[in-house]
Every structure is written in C-alpha cells, then in structure tokens.
Amino acid sequence: MRKTVVAGNWKMNKDLNESITLVSEIKNLLDENNNVKAIVCPPFTSLETVSALLKDTNIGLGAQNMCSEDSGAFTGAISASMIKSVGCQYVILGHSERRTIFGETDELINSKIKKALENSLIPIFCIGETLEERESGEMKSVIERQVKKGLNEISADQLSQMIVAYEPVWAIGTGKTASPEQAQEVHAFIRGLLAEMYSSEFAQNVTIQYGGSVKPDNAKELLGQPDIDGALVGGACLKAESFAGIVKPA
Ligand code: PGA
C-alpha cells in the first residue's frame, strides 16, 4: 500500500520568526490522526527551531538540498549529517530550480541521493520536463534520462526508502497546473520505467508525488488519480490554511 505524502517546499522564504509563526499555524490546523504524511521543508536557517516545534507531532521535516560531500573545504555547503543532526528525516534533491539555476547534473543528483541514503535520510527525488522539451516531443526521453541517471546504482531496497516527485518545470510557480490526465499519464510512465528497472510489484509500492502549482482547489482531483500519491507544494505551502487545505482532502 503506497503512502500519500504532501510536502511543503518553502524555498527561499520565511526568516526564523516567520518560520516559527508558519509552523505553529500548520501544527494547529493539521489533525494528528490524518493518514496523510505531511512534511515541511523550511530553509536551512530555520530547520533546528522548526524541528523543536514539531517534536511530538507526526509532521515530518525536510531540507531543500544538501551537498554530496561529507565535510571539508566546500564554502557555503551543508552536509547530510548536518541536516540530520538538526532533526531532518527528508531532503529534496534534484529540484528543477537546483538543476536550472544552479546547474546540477543528473550525476551530481545521483551522488547526493547516495549520500542521503548513507545518512538514513529519505530523498524526495524530483524530475520533470520543461515546456520546450514537452512541446518538441522529448518529454519521455528526458524523464527516462533523469530517472535512469538519478537512480544509477540505487538498489530496490534503497529506492523503497525514497519518494519520487514529478514536477513539470512549466507548472512550477506559474499557476499552470498539469491537468489530472496529463499528470497521470507521466506518473504511469514513471511507474512503468521503475517496473522495467526493478520489478512491477516493486514499482507499485513507490510513492510518486506531483508538483507544480498544486493548490487546495486542484489537489483533490490531482491526488485522485491512480498513480499520484501526494504532492510537492511550493507557493501554496507558505500559508498554513492552504497547506492544510491540500493535506486534508489528500
Ligand atoms: P509551486 O512549486 O507549487 O509553487 O508550483 C512547486 C515546487 O517547486 O516544488
């Protein structure tokens, strides 16, 4: 049985005081018995404080990125053990903003995934095509490359500890959501790839989130699709009511 997981990616928003306010409001709105796993991913500077505020709740904590190296002369970088030490259980890897703005390659993302798993962190592995790639008919080959290179040398046992997030780049922060049918088509394609790479029985158990302009008013339909197992939410997670409004119907 696949788990439904809704994660909020705060991106470069919310200083420490704002983070305290937001997470306190989210805690008040989310029902402890909710059978959906909710995760918040604040900026690095708020992780430790948010972690303390989430103690005794079942809301998960994730970082938005990490370095593929353990330690050393990597100015400005944050390691897996550092985010782990402040209470993270999850880490978003391969987000399209990291790929496009910061030039992260499939190979780098693969090494980060390995490092996260080594440190018992659950990677939320993001993939997705640009509008240009979709319109030129390259969508499936782009997704296939991202999946195969990102999961290079990752065992079935390791993948079973991960979450995959399909986020079409053209839907991120644009207000343009993929239609439930468009999203379902790609999710089924990704699950098919995982079935080829591992086994179909195994692929059935992998949680695949959808991301890209998910809001309370479109979440239910998107998450109602057979291969969509949750959401990775950007803009709408910055307000407690809208984040909770996605988690609850999920
Ligand atoms: P969005 O961002 O919900 O603002 O489109 C999603 C994401 O980048 O994860």
Residues whose N, C-alpha, C, O or C-beta is under 5 A from the ligand:
A	BS01	PGA	N9 A171 I172 G173 T174 G211 G212 S213 V214 L232 V233 G234 G235 A236
